[in-house]
Amino acid sequence: MSPHAGGSRRVPRLAATGLPLALAAALVAAGTATASPSGPAHVVRTATLGDIPLGTFSNALLRGSVDNDRGIDLGGIGSDIYPAGREGEYWTVTDRGPNGQIKVDGKKRRTFPLPGFDPAIVKVRVTGDRLDVIDAIPVTTSSGKAVTGLPDQAGRDEAPYSYDARTALSYNPNGLDTEGIVRADDGSFWLVDEYGPSLVHVSAHGKVLTRYVPKGLRLTGTDYPVVEALPSVFLHRKINRGFEGLALLPGGDLVMALQSPLSLPDGDAGDASRTTRLLRFSPRKKAVTAEYAYRFEPVNVVDPGEDDTSELKISSIVALGGDRLLVEERTDNAARLEAVRLDRRADILGGVYDDDTTSPSLEQLDDPAAAGVPVLGKRLVVDLNTVPGVPLKIEGIAHVDHDTLALVNDNDFGMTDGAGAFDAQGRLVDSGVETTLVYVRLSKGL
């Protein structure tokens, strides 16, 4: 098979490195205990991903994609998690790859230390206290080339720079900042992306089939089909705060969560707002069928140590059956999980708040419900701040059984911001944060 064919690359190709990647001859189920819950929510199991050089991993999927991994290990797979069928096995997805920020002349520049890195769908298994990679699929264009994680459009996305922020890099219209992941019954995957923001349909072998973007985005030059099918108001997404959560409902519909409120009418309004939006999409109709207003708790409720409302984010949503969802509200230091129901009466699609000239905008309303907006009701399931052993920056959540969740963090590939992220030789100064999956037993069933 050609190294650029875009197919699934079985991890045994990396076995010669001695890394924990070989697919075991006998699959060992790694389950969780099934006793009835008692007492407060608590961690019942922890598994950690070992060190896998990112160059070795990436080049086994797409040869020559990473010429120098700068000492960075595989990470970032905690962007989302979805059950893979066998107990203890999950599909995960990386984000756009190692990236950071460095100030130059008082302005922050977005750095991409490995500009050739290609986002990947990664299958993992919990084995004891280890999180093992057992399969990986590169996300590719129609011709089998890397989509990369580079920004798409000048003037809309942050300009990309080299690891030291000294050299400007090229934009790539194929680039994806992948986040949420689900797998359809036909074996294909659906991902969400922060750049567009967009919904991306990917074949079982990783090839982008269609990228659905907001109307008016005018993304050209891609090596895969692009369809403008989302409300144009989503063009006002905050930079790096596009779609991050994705759920697959029992009937086959998808729900996408916008990470943060839209910048309507401007960035200041978005930063001050506590109202973000969810979209419901029908793969059968290939169209958005509903839109919902979601209201964050005050930031000091989500994170008692924080007073900046702009730090609020949705990083994961999970289908719980019927039209119920589990929604994660978080900052980088705290998180709460809320249960919501997608009430048909709460649909705002095509209404006045999809018009970006409406004033005040939905994001500017101090109390949307009092203004007549049908905000989704919610119920607190668990405050993760009160559960010892849960890592920071949880971005992936999976529903394991009636009272157990699997949570995984995004370790940012061990990167930090600032000029000190790399040493004088251009090698990563690792943060020491590992990719960790924990099982959390809830105090009562979902």
Steps between C-alpha positions, in 0.01 A plus 500: 500500500626845415607700809257771389202276432321629811415155636509375857857420602516215748725581792716182476702692239652685797569191710867499407550819700423319823213736569175374662318490166474134396153360464475211747411158360232464762285802574469544876184672611582786736176563682374694794338371811122467490402540862226749584629851564538618855631822648630794295631471145848352493773373268503120474776454244784698340698422185784703347638514146869412476764701317476451122725725286272706281723471196494120517122499542423750224743364242360150538163643390620740230865455407708815527232714661719593799871550430592615852268439794709724731475241778119517512303184585156400378241698694192707442289187448276610785317744273212251510420136567235264365430134592648261241274205576723279713509573868793724587563605138438849364541708188676829570617786281795734515455870454702702247826395663761666719447874506568789733530875525803726526495878532700692242506879526213480747273291275429129534590275211356150455780244460489162325822314591406208270325661202480165319312332784176339385200459734426135567220280626657280768352185650609426856448223752507518879724220626557516873649843568611545137332667207627315192470610138363208296412671171541837331353658189636820340246761390564562131373692199326348199838423343633341819722787614523633855239762585746638760395709797601834349254793491280537190454864409709814530310779670262260673727252679813570700816526291721190548866525602793266560577361849697812597245744347766642267393356167155535344347177370250454219127465557337176382131503397489123571611555861279373782503568872317178579324461833184289551464149357221244459479187284195426286347157447659475154849534649558857388591773746364846567733766640459865591754769430575834662622692197185515286336419730408184316353152510717248317389162365795261473509151349594193702848538347536866600426673169296821530173439316336837564570804715189696600571867575299818567331669205721776366834355618626476140772248578675423171798293391413188701576148384162372621135610461384799706128572547366823653220350707526662844341831607706798389490648849762241598751693292529711817660222702779613729849402381595158643147462640311333217324164529651279769224266620324240285232242587324229300134466595330156491305588185816596312488879533814685607526783753788749486593730786663837444781523753437863595244772422515661157676835469178690436501782431870499594763321704427690820136390490600139442753505783242635743221262393385179671282384210638262240324289236442138400409383149311185404594349161331225302750288301205366300384847398854641501362807672471674835158428647506687832698751705496548876614767744711360784569708809820454703501527876686809630873445465558508876250217538678284242841602634501673840850631434412676174329834430547525122180395322690450171668193655173304484495224236306192392752230415288186489141392449377141532173337393318339794202353314196658343564872462708524817858627508776528754675836458840591645541862612861575586792733534858373478493432874149374576198326347135412563279255315139598434214291358273669245209398280467632146148632527343561158342817641850638557593505130616847389621402150422764239375749756609856568813388684637334187509848348831661592345848473253431784558736792544410773641169385426176683849523647429848639187402692560506876206264553398327175211311663351826630530640147291213367782277376434130576826407673565129557429386855771302679579297810838465670628143478842543662740776590835350396681746724379291795630169358861429604720351229331662199762669276472861392382595152259212443389519134373147429213321677339165424192340657616157624191374684209632706724648770853511353677745269838484328681834498821591316707817508671696225865523602587742215782266390694607810530855364481829683474856371789743487856504371603247766296221340814386313866491601792654311514197270132532411398198709183500708520582868222260593231619739483155661122482448404154373196381307290335770166319483298457818179314572270696731221328690209740557304523821185404310419373153458722197 
